[in-house]
Structures are given as structure tokens and as C-alpha cells.
Amino acid sequence: MINRDGLKIHNNAKAVFEELMRGTGCVIGSNCSIFLENSNQDEKTIVVSQVPADGKPSAKETFASNQFKTAWELYQSWSNT
């Protein structure tokens, strides 16, 4: 896993959370990514996206910024497929 600047990020929830909230706001894995997106002036959302592979279409899920645990679980499940 790497961040937007190409630096390696540890594969654990704490490291990814810190990178999203205080770092570049983006973590990229082998077939999916998790990043922050501005939904409006005051609110940010967490987006988990998966690239198409093995006949599966691309997918994207959006979560409120306080739902990191749910977003992380989805990211983990997509990165293991």
C-alpha cells in the first residue's frame, strides 16, 4: 500500500486512518483505494473504490467520515479478492 506521494503505508487501520485524516488523504492498494473527498464546504466523505478485475465491474462506496471502521472493513474485503 502506498500514499499519494508514493510512500509505503503499513497495512493496518491506524496507519491508514492517520494517512487519510492527517496525511495525503489517499491510500492505494493493489486493486482498490481509499481516500477522502470533499462532499461540500464543511464535510468530507471516505470513498472506497475498486478497479475492474477478473470480469468484475468497478465499484465505489461512499461513507461519512465518522464511519472509518466500516470503510476500512470494505477496503480489506476488496483488497483480498
C-alpha positions, 0 to 999 in steps of 0.5 A: 500500500502506498500514499499519494506521494508514493510512500509505503503505508503499513497495512493496518487501520491506524496507519491508514486512518492517520494517512487519510485524516492527517496525511495525503488523504489517499491510500492505494492498494493493489486493486482498490483505494481509499481516500477522502473527498470533499462532499461540500464546504464543511464535510468530507466523505471516505470513498472506497473504490475498486478497479475492474478485475477478473470480469468484475465491474468497478465499484465505489462506496461512499461513507461519512467520515465518522464511519472509518471502521466500516470503510476500512472493513470494505477496503480489506474485503476488496483488497483480498479478492 
